[in-house]
């Protein structure tokens, strides 16, 4: 029995769709990057071979910035994918990225190495 999903149902909150877009859009923008080292090099703004929290947040905020059409720092309902869910502020977005970064920073040194960047957050 085949099923298709045309639209997310009520059990899929808008924030989930937003979070998924934030994860997918940066990767789509860098589709030619096929090795973790190359991905790290693109995220590593100062070229020190590791990714700081600020670099991580700047890189992964691409999708937020692209969706924030009126540039007010808030993804309002019409700006969210599917126009569903609660508005999301830039501060909330950055806080979620910081929490993910902290979980991904296995050795707790405040930076992500290529190995940590390639590993899923714990």
VENGITA-V46185 format. One record per residue. PHI is phi in radians with two decimals (NA if undefined). Layout:
PHI
PHI
This chain:
NA
-1.59
-2.24
-2.22
-2.05
-1.47
-2.42
-1.07
-1.42
-1.08
-1.39
-1.82
-1.14
-0.99
-1.13
-1.08
-1.12
-1.04
-1.08
-1.08
-1.09
-1.13
-1.44
-1.45
-1.03
-1.07
-1.23
-1.15
-1.20
-2.09
-1.02
-1.40
-1.37
-2.11
-2.24
-1.01
-1.06
-1.20
-1.12
-1.05
-1.04
-1.28
-1.35
-1.35
-1.07
-1.71
1.22
-1.60
1.46
-2.60
-1.96
-1.46
-1.04
-1.08
-1.16
-1.08
-1.14
-1.09
-1.14
-1.45
-1.59
-0.92
-1.16
-1.03
-1.09
-1.18
-1.42
-1.38
-1.06
-1.58
0.95
-1.72
1.41
-2.36
-1.51
-1.34
-0.92
-1.10
-1.49
-1.31
-0.99
1.33
0.89
-2.28
1.80
-1.59
-1.00
-2.18
-1.47
-1.05
-1.09
-1.10
-1.05
-1.14
-1.14
-1.15
-1.12
-1.11
-1.15
-1.15
-1.00
-1.06
-1.18
-1.40
-1.37
-1.01
-1.63
1.19
-1.53
1.50
-2.42
-1.85
-1.48
-1.05
-1.13
-1.17
-1.12
-1.37
-1.51
-1.19
-1.03
-1.54
